[in-house]
Amino acid sequence: MRARKVSSTVLEADIHGMYEEDARHYLEGLLSHPGKGIEEILVIHGYSHGQVLQNMVRCKLKHPRLAGKLVSLNPGATRLLLRRL
């Protein structure tokens, strides 16, 4: 869909323009099945056209694979750190 591998351990997911619920389901799917060797998902949510997606990723998104969330220096992105299974 909108995810691409940017390194051997990092997946980038661009959720610009998605509705909050659609973006949440999409990210939950990526978290459930990130792919072999993926340790981090860089979520590009944007910030200049409202903060609904940013707030969903940073505050509301929960998943058993999430080890942590790192706020990027770029306010339009959040890093999701994954637990190793």
VEXLOSE-775355 format. One record per atom (N, C-alpha, C): residue in three letters; chain; x, y, z. Coordinates in nm, 3 decimals. Example, Ala and Ser with C-alpha at 12.3 -4.5 7.8 and 13.67 -1.06 7.14 Angstrom:
<atom><res>ALA</res><chain>A</chain><px>1.319</px><py>-0.569</py><pz>0.780</pz></atom>
<atom><res>ALA</res><chain>A</chain><px>1.230</px><py>-0.450</py><pz>0.780</pz></atom>
<atom><res>ALA</res><chain>A</chain><px>1.320</px><py>-0.330</py><pz>0.780</pz></atom>
<atom><res>SER</res><chain>A</chain><px>1.285</px><py>-0.225</py><pz>0.708</pz></atom>
<atom><res>SER</res><chain>A</chain><px>1.367</px><py>-0.106</py><pz>0.714</pz></atom>
<atom><res>SER</res><chain>A</chain><px>1.290</px><py>0.003</py><pz>0.787</pz></atom>
***
This chain:
<atom><res>MET</res><chain>A</chain><px>0.084</px><py>-0.119</py><pz>0.000</pz></atom>
<atom><res>MET</res><chain>A</chain><px>0.000</px><py>0.000</py><pz>0.000</pz></atom>
<atom><res>MET</res><chain>A</chain><px>0.089</px><py>0.125</py><pz>0.000</pz></atom>
<atom><res>ARG</res><chain>A</chain><px>0.127</px><py>0.174</py><pz>0.119</pz></atom>
<atom><res>ARG</res><chain>A</chain><px>0.210</px><py>0.293</py><pz>0.126</pz></atom>
<atom><res>ARG</res><chain>A</chain><px>0.337</px><py>0.271</py><pz>0.208</pz></atom>
<atom><res>ALA</res><chain>A</chain><px>0.375</px><py>0.147</py><pz>0.230</pz></atom>
<atom><res>ALA</res><chain>A</chain><px>0.496</px><py>0.119</py><pz>0.309</pz></atom>
<atom><res>ALA</res><chain>A</chain><px>0.610</px><py>0.083</py><pz>0.216</pz></atom>
<atom><res>ARG</res><chain>A</chain><px>0.730</px><py>0.124</py><pz>0.254</pz></atom>
<atom><res>ARG</res><chain>A</chain><px>0.847</px><py>0.086</py><pz>0.177</pz></atom>
<atom><res>ARG</res><chain>A</chain><px>0.963</px><py>0.064</py><pz>0.274</pz></atom>
<atom><res>LYS</res><chain>A</chain><px>1.048</px><py>-0.027</py><pz>0.239</pz></atom>
<atom><res>LYS</res><chain>A</chain><px>1.164</px><py>-0.059</py><pz>0.320</pz></atom>
<atom><res>LYS</res><chain>A</chain><px>1.273</px><py>0.043</py><pz>0.289</pz></atom>
<atom><res>VAL</res><chain>A</chain><px>1.319</px><py>0.116</py><pz>0.391</pz></atom>
<atom><res>VAL</res><chain>A</chain><px>1.423</px><py>0.217</py><pz>0.369</pz></atom>
<atom><res>VAL</res><chain>A</chain><px>1.561</px><py>0.167</py><pz>0.412</pz></atom>
<atom><res>SER</res><chain>A</chain><px>1.563</px><py>0.060</py><pz>0.489</pz></atom>
<atom><res>SER</res><chain>A</chain><px>1.688</px><py>-0.008</py><pz>0.523</pz></atom>
<atom><res>SER</res><chain>A</chain><px>1.652</px><py>-0.151</py><pz>0.560</pz></atom>
<atom><res>SER</res><chain>A</chain><px>1.750</px><py>-0.228</py><pz>0.599</pz></atom>
<atom><res>SER</res><chain>A</chain><px>1.723</px><py>-0.369</py><pz>0.632</pz></atom>
<atom><res>SER</res><chain>A</chain><px>1.640</px><py>-0.383</py><pz>0.759</pz></atom>
<atom><res>THR</res><chain>A</chain><px>1.634</px><py>-0.277</py><pz>0.841</pz></atom>
<atom><res>THR</res><chain>A</chain><px>1.561</px><py>-0.286</py><pz>0.968</pz></atom>
<atom><res>THR</res><chain>A</chain><px>1.449</px><py>-0.183</py><pz>0.982</pz></atom>
<atom><res>VAL</res><chain>A</chain><px>1.434</px><py>-0.095</py><pz>0.884</pz></atom>
<atom><res>VAL</res><chain>A</chain><px>1.336</px><py>0.015</py><pz>0.896</pz></atom>
<atom><res>VAL</res><chain>A</chain><px>1.237</px><py>0.012</py><pz>0.780</pz></atom>
<atom><res>LEU</res><chain>A</chain><px>1.110</px><py>0.022</py><pz>0.818</pz></atom>
<atom><res>LEU</res><chain>A</chain><px>1.001</px><py>0.031</py><pz>0.722</pz></atom>
<atom><res>LEU</res><chain>A</chain><px>0.941</px><py>0.171</py><pz>0.734</pz></atom>
<atom><res>GLU</res><chain>A</chain><px>0.912</px><py>0.236</py><pz>0.624</pz></atom>
<atom><res>GLU</res><chain>A</chain><px>0.850</px><py>0.368</py><pz>0.625</pz></atom>
<atom><res>GLU</res><chain>A</chain><px>0.705</px><py>0.355</py><pz>0.579</pz></atom>
<atom><res>ALA</res><chain>A</chain><px>0.614</px><py>0.409</py><pz>0.660</pz></atom>
<atom><res>ALA</res><chain>A</chain><px>0.472</px><py>0.405</py><pz>0.628</pz></atom>
<atom><res>ALA</res><chain>A</chain><px>0.419</px><py>0.548</py><pz>0.618</pz></atom>
<atom><res>ASP</res><chain>A</chain><px>0.370</px><py>0.583</py><pz>0.501</pz></atom>
<atom><res>ASP</res><chain>A</chain><px>0.316</px><py>0.717</py><pz>0.477</pz></atom>
<atom><res>ASP</res><chain>A</chain><px>0.163</px><py>0.709</py><pz>0.487</pz></atom>
<atom><res>ILE</res><chain>A</chain><px>0.109</px><py>0.776</py><pz>0.587</pz></atom>
<atom><res>ILE</res><chain>A</chain><px>-0.037</px><py>0.772</py><pz>0.608</pz></atom>
<atom><res>ILE</res><chain>A</chain><px>-0.103</px><py>0.907</py><pz>0.577</pz></atom>
<atom><res>HIS</res><chain>A</chain><px>-0.031</px><py>0.995</py><pz>0.508</pz></atom>
<atom><res>HIS</res><chain>A</chain><px>-0.090</px><py>1.123</py><pz>0.464</pz></atom>
<atom><res>HIS</res><chain>A</chain><px>-0.223</px><py>1.099</py><pz>0.395</pz></atom>
<atom><res>GLY</res><chain>A</chain><px>-0.321</px><py>1.179</py><pz>0.425</pz></atom>
<atom><res>GLY</res><chain>A</chain><px>-0.447</px><py>1.176</py><pz>0.353</pz></atom>
<atom><res>GLY</res><chain>A</chain><px>-0.542</px><py>1.064</py><pz>0.392</pz></atom>
<atom><res>MET</res><chain>A</chain><px>-0.503</px><py>0.980</py><pz>0.486</pz></atom>
<atom><res>MET</res><chain>A</chain><px>-0.591</px><py>0.871</py><pz>0.530</pz></atom>
<atom><res>MET</res><chain>A</chain><px>-0.682</px><py>0.920</py><pz>0.642</pz></atom>
<atom><res>TYR</res><chain>A</chain><px>-0.797</px><py>0.857</py><pz>0.653</pz></atom>
<atom><res>TYR</res><chain>A</chain><px>-0.883</px><py>0.882</py><pz>0.769</pz></atom>
<atom><res>TYR</res><chain>A</chain><px>-0.820</px><py>0.814</py><pz>0.890</pz></atom>
<atom><res>GLU</res><chain>A</chain><px>-0.849</px><py>0.865</py><pz>1.009</pz></atom>
<atom><res>GLU</res><chain>A</chain><px>-0.788</px><py>0.814</py><pz>1.131</pz></atom>
<atom><res>GLU</res><chain>A</chain><px>-0.808</px><py>0.663</py><pz>1.148</pz></atom>
<atom><res>GLU</res><chain>A</chain><px>-0.929</px><py>0.615</py><pz>1.134</pz></atom>
<atom><res>GLU</res><chain>A</chain><px>-0.956</px><py>0.472</py><pz>1.152</pz></atom>
<atom><res>GLU</res><chain>A</chain><px>-0.885</px><py>0.387</py><pz>1.046</pz></atom>
<atom><res>ASP</res><chain>A</chain><px>-0.884</px><py>0.433</py><pz>0.922</pz></atom>
<atom><res>ASP</res><chain>A</chain><px>-0.814</px><py>0.360</py><pz>0.816</pz></atom>
<atom><res>ASP</res><chain>A</chain><px>-0.665</px><py>0.353</py><pz>0.845</pz></atom>
<atom><res>ALA</res><chain>A</chain><px>-0.608</px><py>0.464</py><pz>0.890</pz></atom>
<atom><res>ALA</res><chain>A</chain><px>-0.466</px><py>0.469</py><pz>0.922</pz></atom>
<atom><res>ALA</res><chain>A</chain><px>-0.433</px><py>0.378</py><pz>1.040</pz></atom>
<atom><res>ARG</res><chain>A</chain><px>-0.519</px><py>0.375</py><pz>1.139</pz></atom>
<atom><res>ARG</res><chain>A</chain><px>-0.497</px><py>0.290</py><pz>1.256</pz></atom>
<atom><res>ARG</res><chain>A</chain><px>-0.498</px><py>0.143</py><pz>1.216</pz></atom>
<atom><res>HIS</res><chain>A</chain><px>-0.597</px><py>0.103</py><pz>1.136</pz></atom>
<atom><res>HIS</res><chain>A</chain><px>-0.604</px><py>-0.037</py><pz>1.090</pz></atom>
<atom><res>HIS</res><chain>A</chain><px>-0.482</px><py>-0.072</py><pz>1.005</pz></atom>
<atom><res>TYR</res><chain>A</chain><px>-0.440</px><py>0.018</py><pz>0.920</pz></atom>
<atom><res>TYR</res><chain>A</chain><px>-0.324</px><py>-0.004</py><pz>0.835</pz></atom>
<atom><res>TYR</res><chain>A</chain><px>-0.198</px><py>-0.024</py><pz>0.920</pz></atom>
<atom><res>LEU</res><chain>A</chain><px>-0.177</px><py>0.064</py><pz>1.019</pz></atom>
<atom><res>LEU</res><chain>A</chain><px>-0.059</px><py>0.053</py><pz>1.105</pz></atom>
<atom><res>LEU</res><chain>A</chain><px>-0.065</px><py>-0.072</py><pz>1.192</pz></atom>
<atom><res>GLU</res><chain>A</chain><px>-0.182</px><py>-0.108</py><pz>1.240</pz></atom>
<atom><res>GLU</res><chain>A</chain><px>-0.196</px><py>-0.230</py><pz>1.318</pz></atom>
<atom><res>GLU</res><chain>A</chain><px>-0.158</px><py>-0.352</py><pz>1.234</pz></atom>
<atom><res>GLY</res><chain>A</chain><px>-0.194</px><py>-0.352</py><pz>1.107</pz></atom>
<atom><res>GLY</res><chain>A</chain><px>-0.156</px><py>-0.460</py><pz>1.017</pz></atom>
<atom><res>GLY</res><chain>A</chain><px>-0.005</px><py>-0.466</py><pz>0.998</pz></atom>
<atom><res>LEU</res><chain>A</chain><px>0.058</px><py>-0.350</py><pz>0.980</pz></atom>
<atom><res>LEU</res><chain>A</chain><px>0.204</px><py>-0.346</py><pz>0.967</pz></atom>
<atom><res>LEU</res><chain>A</chain><px>0.272</px><py>-0.393</py><pz>1.095</pz></atom>
<atom><res>LEU</res><chain>A</chain><px>0.218</px><py>-0.354</py><pz>1.209</pz></atom>
<atom><res>LEU</res><chain>A</chain><px>0.276</px><py>-0.395</py><pz>1.336</pz></atom>
<atom><res>LEU</res><chain>A</chain><px>0.261</px><py>-0.546</py><pz>1.357</pz></atom>
<atom><res>SER</res><chain>A</chain><px>0.151</px><py>-0.601</py><pz>1.312</pz></atom>
<atom><res>SER</res><chain>A</chain><px>0.127</px><py>-0.745</py><pz>1.328</pz></atom>
<atom><res>SER</res><chain>A</chain><px>0.219</px><py>-0.827</py><pz>1.237</pz></atom>
<atom><res>HIS</res><chain>A</chain><px>0.247</px><py>-0.775</py><pz>1.118</pz></atom>
<atom><res>HIS</res><chain>A</chain><px>0.328</px><py>-0.846</py><pz>1.018</pz></atom>
<atom><res>HIS</res><chain>A</chain><px>0.425</px><py>-0.749</py><pz>0.951</pz></atom>
<atom><res>PRO</res><chain>A</chain><px>0.527</px><py>-0.702</py><pz>1.025</pz></atom>
<atom><res>PRO</res><chain>A</chain><px>0.617</px><py>-0.602</py><pz>0.967</pz></atom>
<atom><res>PRO</res><chain>A</chain><px>0.714</px><py>-0.656</py><pz>0.862</pz></atom>
<atom><res>GLY</res><chain>A</chain><px>0.740</px><py>-0.782</py><pz>0.864</pz></atom>
<atom><res>GLY</res><chain>A</chain><px>0.838</px><py>-0.839</py><pz>0.773</pz></atom>
<atom><res>GLY</res><chain>A</chain><px>0.963</px><py>-0.880</py><pz>0.849</pz></atom>
<atom><res>LYS</res><chain>A</chain><px>1.038</px><py>-0.970</py><pz>0.792</pz></atom>
<atom><res>LYS</res><chain>A</chain><px>1.156</px><py>-1.024</py><pz>0.858</pz></atom>
<atom><res>LYS</res><chain>A</chain><px>1.263</px><py>-0.916</py><pz>0.879</pz></atom>
<atom><res>GLY</res><chain>A</chain><px>1.313</px><py>-0.908</py><pz>1.001</pz></atom>
<atom><res>GLY</res><chain>A</chain><px>1.422</px><py>-0.818</py><pz>1.034</pz></atom>
<atom><res>GLY</res><chain>A</chain><px>1.382</px><py>-0.675</py><pz>1.062</pz></atom>
<atom><res>ILE</res><chain>A</chain><px>1.256</px><py>-0.640</py><pz>1.049</pz></atom>
<atom><res>ILE</res><chain>A</chain><px>1.213</px><py>-0.501</py><pz>1.074</pz></atom>
<atom><res>ILE</res><chain>A</chain><px>1.209</px><py>-0.474</py><pz>1.224</pz></atom>
<atom><res>GLU</res><chain>A</chain><px>1.279</px><py>-0.370</py><pz>1.267</pz></atom>
<atom><res>GLU</res><chain>A</chain><px>1.287</px><py>-0.331</py><pz>1.407</pz></atom>
<atom><res>GLU</res><chain>A</chain><px>1.219</px><py>-0.198</py><pz>1.435</pz></atom>
<atom><res>GLU</res><chain>A</chain><px>1.189</px><py>-0.125</py><pz>1.328</pz></atom>
<atom><res>GLU</res><chain>A</chain><px>1.133</px><py>0.010</py><pz>1.344</pz></atom>
<atom><res>GLU</res><chain>A</chain><px>1.044</px><py>0.043</py><pz>1.226</pz></atom>
<atom><res>ILE</res><chain>A</chain><px>0.934</px><py>0.115</py><pz>1.256</pz></atom>
<atom><res>ILE</res><chain>A</chain><px>0.849</px><py>0.168</py><pz>1.149</pz></atom>
<atom><res>ILE</res><chain>A</chain><px>0.849</px><py>0.320</py><pz>1.164</pz></atom>
<atom><res>LEU</res><chain>A</chain><px>0.893</px><py>0.387</py><pz>1.060</pz></atom>
<atom><res>LEU</res><chain>A</chain><px>0.890</px><py>0.533</py><pz>1.057</pz></atom>
<atom><res>LEU</res><chain>A</chain><px>0.756</px><py>0.573</py><pz>0.995</pz></atom>
<atom><res>VAL</res><chain>A</chain><px>0.670</px><py>0.635</py><pz>1.075</pz></atom>
<atom><res>VAL</res><chain>A</chain><px>0.538</px><py>0.674</py><pz>1.029</pz></atom>
<atom><res>VAL</res><chain>A</chain><px>0.541</px><py>0.821</py><pz>0.989</pz></atom>
<atom><res>ILE</res><chain>A</chain><px>0.505</px><py>0.847</py><pz>0.863</pz></atom>
<atom><res>ILE</res><chain>A</chain><px>0.496</px><py>0.983</py><pz>0.812</pz></atom>
<atom><res>ILE</res><chain>A</chain><px>0.348</px><py>1.020</py><pz>0.816</pz></atom>
<atom><res>HIS</res><chain>A</chain><px>0.312</px><py>1.107</py><pz>0.911</pz></atom>
<atom><res>HIS</res><chain>A</chain><px>0.171</px><py>1.143</py><pz>0.928</pz></atom>
<atom><res>HIS</res><chain>A</chain><px>0.142</px><py>1.287</py><pz>0.893</pz></atom>
<atom><res>GLY</res><chain>A</chain><px>0.243</px><py>1.368</py><pz>0.878</pz></atom>
<atom><res>GLY</res><chain>A</chain><px>0.223</px><py>1.509</py><pz>0.849</pz></atom>
<atom><res>GLY</res><chain>A</chain><px>0.177</px><py>1.584</py><pz>0.973</pz></atom>
<atom><res>TYR</res><chain>A</chain><px>0.169</px><py>1.717</py><pz>0.960</pz></atom>
<atom><res>TYR</res><chain>A</chain><px>0.121</px><py>1.797</py><pz>1.072</pz></atom>
<atom><res>TYR</res><chain>A</chain><px>0.061</px><py>1.930</py><pz>1.030</pz></atom>
<atom><res>SER</res><chain>A</chain><px>0.086</px><py>1.974</py><pz>0.908</pz></atom>
<atom><res>SER</res><chain>A</chain><px>0.043</px><py>2.108</py><pz>0.868</pz></atom>
<atom><res>SER</res><chain>A</chain><px>-0.106</px><py>2.119</py><pz>0.836</pz></atom>
<atom><res>HIS</res><chain>A</chain><px>-0.173</px><py>2.008</py><pz>0.811</pz></atom>
<atom><res>HIS</res><chain>A</chain><px>-0.316</px><py>2.012</py><pz>0.780</pz></atom>
<atom><res>HIS</res><chain>A</chain><px>-0.399</px><py>1.950</py><pz>0.892</pz></atom>
<atom><res>GLY</res><chain>A</chain><px>-0.358</px><py>1.973</py><pz>1.015</pz></atom>
<atom><res>GLY</res><chain>A</chain><px>-0.427</px><py>1.917</py><pz>1.131</pz></atom>
<atom><res>GLY</res><chain>A</chain><px>-0.342</px><py>1.810</py><pz>1.198</pz></atom>
<atom><res>GLN</res><chain>A</chain><px>-0.381</px><py>1.777</py><pz>1.319</pz></atom>
<atom><res>GLN</res><chain>A</chain><px>-0.300</px><py>1.685</py><pz>1.398</pz></atom>
<atom><res>GLN</res><chain>A</chain><px>-0.372</px><py>1.556</py><pz>1.434</pz></atom>
<atom><res>VAL</res><chain>A</chain><px>-0.478</px><py>1.523</py><pz>1.365</pz></atom>
<atom><res>VAL</res><chain>A</chain><px>-0.555</px><py>1.402</py><pz>1.395</pz></atom>
<atom><res>VAL</res><chain>A</chain><px>-0.467</px><py>1.278</py><pz>1.382</pz></atom>
<atom><res>LEU</res><chain>A</chain><px>-0.396</px><py>1.264</py><pz>1.271</pz></atom>
<atom><res>LEU</res><chain>A</chain><px>-0.312</px><py>1.146</py><pz>1.251</pz></atom>
<atom><res>LEU</res><chain>A</chain><px>-0.192</px><py>1.146</py><pz>1.346</pz></atom>
<atom><res>GLN</res><chain>A</chain><px>-0.133</px><py>1.260</py><pz>1.367</pz></atom>
<atom><res>GLN</res><chain>A</chain><px>-0.021</px><py>1.271</py><pz>1.461</pz></atom>
<atom><res>GLN</res><chain>A</chain><px>-0.064</px><py>1.227</py><pz>1.601</pz></atom>
<atom><res>ASN</res><chain>A</chain><px>-0.179</px><py>1.275</py><pz>1.647</pz></atom>
<atom><res>ASN</res><chain>A</chain><px>-0.229</px><py>1.238</py><pz>1.780</pz></atom>
<atom><res>ASN</res><chain>A</chain><px>-0.264</px><py>1.091</py><pz>1.788</pz></atom>
<atom><res>MET</res><chain>A</chain><px>-0.319</px><py>1.035</py><pz>1.680</pz></atom>
<atom><res>MET</res><chain>A</chain><px>-0.354</px><py>0.893</py><pz>1.679</pz></atom>
<atom><res>MET</res><chain>A</chain><px>-0.226</px><py>0.810</py><pz>1.694</pz></atom>
<atom><res>VAL</res><chain>A</chain><px>-0.123</px><py>0.842</py><pz>1.618</pz></atom>
<atom><res>VAL</res><chain>A</chain><px>0.001</px><py>0.765</py><pz>1.623</pz></atom>
<atom><res>VAL</res><chain>A</chain><px>0.070</px><py>0.783</py><pz>1.758</pz></atom>
<atom><res>ARG</res><chain>A</chain><px>0.082</px><py>0.905</py><pz>1.804</pz></atom>
<atom><res>ARG</res><chain>A</chain><px>0.159</px><py>0.933</py><pz>1.925</pz></atom>
<atom><res>ARG</res><chain>A</chain><px>0.084</px><py>0.902</py><pz>2.055</pz></atom>
<atom><res>CYS</res><chain>A</chain><px>-0.048</px><py>0.913</py><pz>2.056</pz></atom>
<atom><res>CYS</res><chain>A</chain><px>-0.122</px><py>0.899</py><pz>2.181</pz></atom>
<atom><res>CYS</res><chain>A</chain><px>-0.216</px><py>0.777</py><pz>2.187</pz></atom>
<atom><res>LYS</res><chain>A</chain><px>-0.283</px><py>0.747</py><pz>2.078</pz></atom>
<atom><res>LYS</res><chain>A</chain><px>-0.387</px><py>0.644</py><pz>2.081</pz></atom>
<atom><res>LYS</res><chain>A</chain><px>-0.342</px><py>0.506</py><pz>2.035</pz></atom>
<atom><res>LEU</res><chain>A</chain><px>-0.245</px><py>0.499</py><pz>1.947</pz></atom>
<atom><res>LEU</res><chain>A</chain><px>-0.205</px><py>0.371</py><pz>1.887</pz></atom>
<atom><res>LEU</res><chain>A</chain><px>-0.143</px><py>0.279</py><pz>1.991</pz></atom>
<atom><res>LYS</res><chain>A</chain><px>-0.202</px><py>0.161</py><pz>2.007</pz></atom>
<atom><res>LYS</res><chain>A</chain><px>-0.153</px><py>0.060</py><pz>2.101</pz></atom>
<atom><res>LYS</res><chain>A</chain><px>-0.141</px><py>-0.072</py><pz>2.025</pz></atom>
<atom><res>HIS</res><chain>A</chain><px>-0.037</px><py>-0.150</py><pz>2.057</pz></atom>
<atom><res>HIS</res><chain>A</chain><px>-0.019</px><py>-0.280</py><pz>1.993</pz></atom>
<atom><res>HIS</res><chain>A</chain><px>0.083</px><py>-0.358</py><pz>2.075</pz></atom>
<atom><res>PRO</res><chain>A</chain><px>0.066</px><py>-0.490</py><pz>2.087</pz></atom>
<atom><res>PRO</res><chain>A</chain><px>0.162</px><py>-0.569</py><pz>2.165</pz></atom>
<atom><res>PRO</res><chain>A</chain><px>0.306</px><py>-0.565</py><pz>2.111</pz></atom>
<atom><res>ARG</res><chain>A</chain><px>0.324</px><py>-0.539</py><pz>1.982</pz></atom>
<atom><res>ARG</res><chain>A</chain><px>0.458</px><py>-0.534</py><pz>1.923</pz></atom>
<atom><res>ARG</res><chain>A</chain><px>0.530</px><py>-0.402</py><pz>1.950</pz></atom>
<atom><res>LEU</res><chain>A</chain><px>0.457</px><py>-0.300</py><pz>1.998</pz></atom>
<atom><res>LEU</res><chain>A</chain><px>0.520</px><py>-0.169</py><pz>2.022</pz></atom>
<atom><res>LEU</res><chain>A</chain><px>0.607</px><py>-0.171</py><pz>2.147</pz></atom>
<atom><res>ALA</res><chain>A</chain><px>0.735</px><py>-0.144</py><pz>2.129</pz></atom>
<atom><res>ALA</res><chain>A</chain><px>0.827</px><py>-0.132</py><pz>2.242</pz></atom>
<atom><res>ALA</res><chain>A</chain><px>0.839</px><py>0.014</py><pz>2.285</pz></atom>
<atom><res>GLY</res><chain>A</chain><px>0.814</px><py>0.105</py><pz>2.192</pz></atom>
<atom><res>GLY</res><chain>A</chain><px>0.824</px><py>0.247</py><pz>2.224</pz></atom>
<atom><res>GLY</res><chain>A</chain><px>0.793</px><py>0.334</py><pz>2.103</pz></atom>
<atom><res>LYS</res><chain>A</chain><px>0.775</px><py>0.461</py><pz>2.132</pz></atom>
<atom><res>LYS</res><chain>A</chain><px>0.750</px><py>0.561</py><pz>2.028</pz></atom>
<atom><res>LYS</res><chain>A</chain><px>0.849</px><py>0.674</py><pz>2.049</pz></atom>
<atom><res>LEU</res><chain>A</chain><px>0.913</px><py>0.716</py><pz>1.941</pz></atom>
<atom><res>LEU</res><chain>A</chain><px>1.007</px><py>0.826</py><pz>1.948</pz></atom>
<atom><res>LEU</res><chain>A</chain><px>0.957</px><py>0.940</py><pz>1.861</pz></atom>
<atom><res>VAL</res><chain>A</chain><px>0.945</px><py>1.056</py><pz>1.923</pz></atom>
<atom><res>VAL</res><chain>A</chain><px>0.904</px><py>1.175</py><pz>1.850</pz></atom>
<atom><res>VAL</res><chain>A</chain><px>1.025</px><py>1.225</py><pz>1.773</pz></atom>
<atom><res>SER</res><chain>A</chain><px>1.007</px><py>1.244</py><pz>1.645</pz></atom>
<atom><res>SER</res><chain>A</chain><px>1.115</px><py>1.288</py><pz>1.558</pz></atom>
<atom><res>SER</res><chain>A</chain><px>1.134</px><py>1.439</py><pz>1.568</pz></atom>
<atom><res>LEU</res><chain>A</chain><px>1.250</px><py>1.487</py><pz>1.528</pz></atom>
<atom><res>LEU</res><chain>A</chain><px>1.270</px><py>1.632</py><pz>1.517</pz></atom>
<atom><res>LEU</res><chain>A</chain><px>1.178</px><py>1.690</py><pz>1.411</pz></atom>
<atom><res>ASN</res><chain>A</chain><px>1.139</px><py>1.606</py><pz>1.316</pz></atom>
<atom><res>ASN</res><chain>A</chain><px>1.041</px><py>1.644</py><pz>1.215</pz></atom>
<atom><res>ASN</res><chain>A</chain><px>0.903</px><py>1.623</py><pz>1.277</pz></atom>
<atom><res>PRO</res><chain>A</chain><px>0.823</px><py>1.728</py><pz>1.298</pz></atom>
<atom><res>PRO</res><chain>A</chain><px>0.693</px><py>1.711</py><pz>1.362</pz></atom>
<atom><res>PRO</res><chain>A</chain><px>0.594</px><py>1.629</py><pz>1.280</pz></atom>
<atom><res>GLY</res><chain>A</chain><px>0.626</px><py>1.600</py><pz>1.156</pz></atom>
<atom><res>GLY</res><chain>A</chain><px>0.538</px><py>1.521</py><pz>1.070</pz></atom>
<atom><res>GLY</res><chain>A</chain><px>0.571</px><py>1.373</py><pz>1.069</pz></atom>
<atom><res>ALA</res><chain>A</chain><px>0.658</px><py>1.329</py><pz>1.162</pz></atom>
<atom><res>ALA</res><chain>A</chain><px>0.697</px><py>1.188</py><pz>1.164</pz></atom>
<atom><res>ALA</res><chain>A</chain><px>0.712</px><py>1.138</py><pz>1.307</pz></atom>
<atom><res>THR</res><chain>A</chain><px>0.686</px><py>1.009</py><pz>1.326</pz></atom>
<atom><res>THR</res><chain>A</chain><px>0.703</px><py>0.941</py><pz>1.455</pz></atom>
<atom><res>THR</res><chain>A</chain><px>0.765</px><py>0.805</py><pz>1.428</pz></atom>
<atom><res>ARG</res><chain>A</chain><px>0.863</px><py>0.768</py><pz>1.510</pz></atom>
<atom><res>ARG</res><chain>A</chain><px>0.928</px><py>0.637</py><pz>1.496</pz></atom>
<atom><res>ARG</res><chain>A</chain><px>0.866</px><py>0.538</py><pz>1.594</pz></atom>
<atom><res>LEU</res><chain>A</chain><px>0.825</px><py>0.423</py><pz>1.543</pz></atom>
<atom><res>LEU</res><chain>A</chain><px>0.769</px><py>0.315</py><pz>1.625</pz></atom>
<atom><res>LEU</res><chain>A</chain><px>0.875</px><py>0.206</py><pz>1.639</pz></atom>
<atom><res>LEU</res><chain>A</chain><px>0.917</px><py>0.181</py><pz>1.761</pz></atom>
<atom><res>LEU</res><chain>A</chain><px>1.017</px><py>0.077</py><pz>1.786</pz></atom>
<atom><res>LEU</res><chain>A</chain><px>0.944</px><py>-0.052</py><pz>1.819</pz></atom>
<atom><res>LEU</res><chain>A</chain><px>0.988</px><py>-0.162</py><pz>1.757</pz></atom>
<atom><res>LEU</res><chain>A</chain><px>0.918</px><py>-0.290</py><pz>1.770</pz></atom>
<atom><res>LEU</res><chain>A</chain><px>0.989</px><py>-0.382</py><pz>1.869</pz></atom>
<atom><res>ARG</res><chain>A</chain><px>0.908</px><py>-0.460</py><pz>1.939</pz></atom>
<atom><res>ARG</res><chain>A</chain><px>0.962</px><py>-0.566</py><pz>2.026</pz></atom>
<atom><res>ARG</res><chain>A</chain><px>1.009</px><py>-0.681</py><pz>1.938</pz></atom>
<atom><res>ARG</res><chain>A</chain><px>1.114</px><py>-0.745</py><pz>1.980</pz></atom>
<atom><res>ARG</res><chain>A</chain><px>1.161</px><py>-0.864</py><pz>1.909</pz></atom>
<atom><res>ARG</res><chain>A</chain><px>1.079</px><py>-0.983</py><pz>1.956</pz></atom>
<atom><res>LEU</res><chain>A</chain><px>1.045</px><py>-1.068</py><pz>1.863</pz></atom>
<atom><res>LEU</res><chain>A</chain><px>0.968</px><py>-1.188</py><pz>1.898</pz></atom>
<atom><res>LEU</res><chain>A</chain><px>1.058</px><py>-1.309</py><pz>1.900</pz></atom>
***
